[in-house]
Amino acid sequence: MNILNYKLDTTNELLTSHIGLITPAHTIQVLDLSKTIDQHFPALGSNCTLKASTSINTLVLSQHEGGECLDDVVHIAKDKALRLVTNQQVPTPQAIGTWLRRLGKDNQGIKALRKANKTLLKATLNNCKNITLDIDTSEVIANKADAQWTYKGNKSYMPMVGHIAQTGQIVATDFRAGNVSPNTDNLGFIKTCQDALPKDTNIKKLRIDAAGYQASIIDYCFENDIEFSIRAKMCQSLKDILVDKDNQWQPLVDKKGKAIDGQATFRMRHFMGDKGKVFDLIVQRSVVTGQVELDLGLDLDLDLDLT
């Protein structure tokens, strides 16, 4: 019988069950996030005794812990060991809720968030002057009375989110109701993302799903020298073109250059509108199980290589 060589003892040292929060707490300190927040956000409380950073930092830690509502911030407040690391007060859920409602007036919270985020982007992007922008909707399931049904079958909100591919950081967001079409004003959102970037940093590449398959977006990319990859929408006119191209399909290959069984691709020149710019349209087709013919109604990938 092997007896492990250790002894049990008692200690008066503080312990934490939220050891994973040490990393974001340390990141907050390294980036001097509190200073950035307090420069742009109004103070918390009727007499401004608590700075805005106490509220936002608490919410950041709560979300990393997996918190789903304001009441979950009490987990941070009760963790004395973690509070030694953060070295700040933890507001009550009621105080944070009151402050958030005040921020909603005249969109002052959104304006402050954009300014603070631009400061952080400048610090973290360093010398990266050209970024790849990924935009997509993100479903937020909610139980609020004003939440609307989404195409996913949930009562939710569907904000549009812009990410930097190189770093994973969020550039900008556009809060939307759940029943708003995903293709609503995406060009305007792309321009918002460009404005949210630090000075001399530009969108060089753009990736969007089928909600971005719009002539206005493609024209904007050409005008601003932006490479793009957009998932296209299958329509009858494209089907009519592809029917006559059976002899031009090429096998789809994997990363090792090996052909994938039952899949093929076809590349052609295409344009949208009467005066639209010409771009490359890449079509992918797959064998549908149980059918002899190939399906032409699957996904299309729209891609432009300006190099």
N, C-alpha and C positions, 0 to 999 in steps of 0.2 A: 504494500500500500504506500503510495507516494503522498507525503504531506507537504502541502505548499508552504514555502518558507516566507510567511508574512504574518504580521500581527495587526490586530484591530486596536484602535485607540480613539479617543474623543478629541474634539477640537472646538475652539471658540471662533475659528475663522469663518468668514462669510462664504457661503457656497451659492452657486447659481445653476439652475437647470436650463438656462438660456445661453449656453456657451457659444452657440452659433451666432448670437447677436454681437459678440465681441468684435467681429470683423467689420460689420457696418458701422458700429459705434466708433471704431478706430478710424474708419474712412471719413466719417463726419468730422473728426478732429483734424486729420491730415489735410483735408480740403478746406479747412476753416469755414465749413458750411454755415455755421451759426452767424458769422460775420456777414456773409453774403446775404443770408435771409433777412437779417435785421436791417440791412441797407435798403431793402426794397419793400418789405412787408410792414404794415402797421402793427403796433404793439398789441398785446393781449390784455384784456381786462378793462374795466371802466376807468381805472386810474393809471393804466399803462404800467402796472408794476411788473408784469411778466412780458418778456420779449417774445416776438413771434417765433423765434427759433426754438423756444421751449415746447411750443405746440407742434411745429412741423417735425422736429427731430423725434419727438415722441411718436408721431404718426408713422414716420419712416421705420422706426424700430418695431412698432406694432405690426406693420404690414409684413416685415421680414419674418416676424414670429408666426404669421399666418392669421392675424387678426381680421375679423370680418365686420366688426362694427366698432363704434367709438368706445363702448363699454369695455372692450378688450384691452384698452390702454392700462387698465388697473393691474394687469400682469406685470407691466413695466414698473409701475409705482411700487408694487409690493416686493420687487426684487432688489434688495439692498446692495447686494454684491454688484449687480449690473449698474446701479446708480452711482457706485463709486467710480466706474469707468466713464460714464457719461458726464458725471459732475454737473448735473443740472436738476432743477425742479421738474416734476411731472404734473401737468395740469389735470384736473378732473375731467371726465368725459363731458360733463355739463358745461364747463368753461370752454373746452375746445369747440363744442357744438355752437355755443353762442358766438364765438369768434369767427367760425366758418360762415355763419349766417350773415355776420357783418361784412365779411369779405365778398359776399355775393352781390352787394349793392354796387351798381355802376361797374360791375366786372372788375373791381379793383384787385381782387385776388388773382384773376387771370392775367392782368397786366403785370402785377408784381412777379408772378411765377415765370412769365416769359423773360423778364429782365434778369431774374436770378439764374434761370436755366442758361441764358446766353453767357453769363459770367462763368458758370461751371463748364460749359462746352469749350470756351476759350482756354480754360486751364487744362482740360483733359485731352483736347485734340492736339495741343502743342503745335507742331509745324505741319499738320495735315491740312492742306488747303483745298483738296478735292475729295468729296465724299460720295458714297453710294447711298441713295435714299430708298428705303423700303416703306411703302405705305399700305395699310390694310385696316379694316375695322376690327374692333376687339369687343366681343360681347360681354356686358356686365349684367348678369342676372340680378334683378331687384324685386323687392316686394312692395315698392312704393306705389301709391295710387296713380301717379302720372306715368308709370312705366307702360310701354306699349308692346304689343306682340311683334316679335321679329320673324324673319323667314325661317329661323331655326326652331320655331315653335315655343319660345319662352317669352315671358314678360321681362323685357330688358332695356338697357340703353346700348347703343352701338356707336361709341366714339370712334372717330378716325384717328389713327396714330401713325406718326412718321418716325422711323428709326434710322440711325446711322449704322450701316452694315459693318463698318470697320470696328466699331466700339460697342454696338448694341444700345447706345444711348438714345433717349427720346428727344427729338428735335422740337416737335409741336404736337398738339392734340386738338381735335375739333369735337366737342361734346355734341352728340346727336341722339334724338329719340330713337327707340327701337324700330319704328315703322318708317324711318327715313331711308330712301333708296341708297344703296352703297355707292352709286355712281353720281351722287349729288355734289356738284361744285368741287370736283377733285382737282381741277386746274387751280382754282383759288386756294385750295389747301397746299398744293405744291409750292405756290408762291409764298404762302405763309411760312412754310418750312424754310425757304430760302431767306426770308427776312429774319427768321429766328436764329440763323447761323451767325457766328462771329464775323466781324469785318474781314474781307479778303478770303473767306471760306465759301466755296461754291458747290452746288450739286453738279457732279460730273456724270453720274450714272443714276438711272431711275429704274425701279422694278415695281410693277403693280399687277394685280390680278385683272380679271375681265372687267371690273368696274372702271378701269382706266383706259379701256379701249375706246377712245374718243379722238376725233380728228383734231380738236382744239389742243389736246395734250400732246399729240404727236407733232403738230405744227410748232408748239412751244419748245419742244425738245430740239427740233431742227434749228429754230431761231436762236437758241441759247447754247448750241453745240453740246447737247446732253445725249449720251448714249442711253438707249432704253431697251428694256425687255418687258413686254406687256402680253398677258394672256388674252388672246383674241376670242371673239364670239363666233361660233359656227352659224352661218346663215345660208339661205338657199342659193344665193349667188356664188358663194364659195363652193358649195357642194356641186353646182353645175360645172365649175372650173375643174374640180378634182376628179370628176367622173372620167374625163378624157385624158388623165395623166397616169394611167396604170403602168405604162412602160417607163416612167421616170421616177418611180419610188426606189429608195435606197434602204438597205437594211439598217436598223437602229443598232448601234454598237454601244457596249458598256465602256467603263473607264479603261479597261485593258485592251480595247479595240476589238473585242469579240462580239459577233452579231448576236442579237437577242432574238430568240425564236418567237415568231408571231407578231413582231413589231417592225414597222418601217417608217421612214420619214420622207418628206418631200419639201423642197425649198423652191419658192417662186417670188418674183417681184410683184408688189401689190401697192395700192394707194387708196386713200379714202377721199371722197368729194371730187369736185370737178378740177380743183387746182391743188390737190393734196400732193405732198412729197412722196416719192417712191421709197419703199422700205422692203426689207426681206421678211417674208412670211414663212414660218417653218411649221409644217403640219405633221402630226404624229398619229399613226393609226395602229390599232391592235386587233387581233383576231378575237371575235366574241365567241365564248364557249357555247357549243351547241349549234353554231351556224357555219355555213360554208363560206359565205361572203365576208369581206372585211368591212368593219364599221367605219364610215366616214364622218360620223357625228360625234367623235370624241374630242379631246382637248386640242386646241391649237396654241402654239407658242409664237408670239411676235417678238422678233429680236432684230436689233440694228447694231452692226459692228462698224464703228467709224474709224477704227484703227487700220 
